[in-house]
Amino acid sequence: MRINLAIRAGLLGVASAAALSLASAPAQAAPATAPQTAVRTATAPATPQGGAAAEAVFGQAADKRARWVTLKHESGRHGYWGPSWNRKHGHRVMQVKARCWGKGQTMIVKFMYRNQYLDWKVMKRAKWPCDGTPRYLRVSNAGHKKYGAIFIPSYTQTIEYWAQSYG
């Protein structure tokens, strides 16, 4: 069962209201209407307990907001390099960030995905100069599980890459 933030805030408000009512009064002096107050707090989060609970829950949601995540980062001296990685669940934007070093040399980069028939399909390709500047190949609406890149420098040279996803 999926619980959205409003329901979770209401449930948190019920728990905090029950804890506050039990902590502030002894067990024999607790009023019989405490559960009704807690239910009212769950349905109307404008009360002080419900507002604080909602802020706590939305603070957690803001803590998990979308950001760039590095899935793989490697560097090495290669003449041909073809790493692959898995996309994180829920992330719909993928990118390959890469750079290389070499005087006047170039590097061909192919950004690919693997389809359900286990074939690698090229989504984007680029030819970059090897001047040490990081460059990007980005794809939005990514939906496949397995992604990869091929780096083909004009000569054997140092390549550094980052596989990143956003979500």
Salt bridges, closest charged atoms under 4 A:
ASP131 OD1 - ARG135 NH1 2.97
GLU160 OE2 - HIS73 NE2 2.79
GLU160 OE1 - ARG99 NH2 2.76
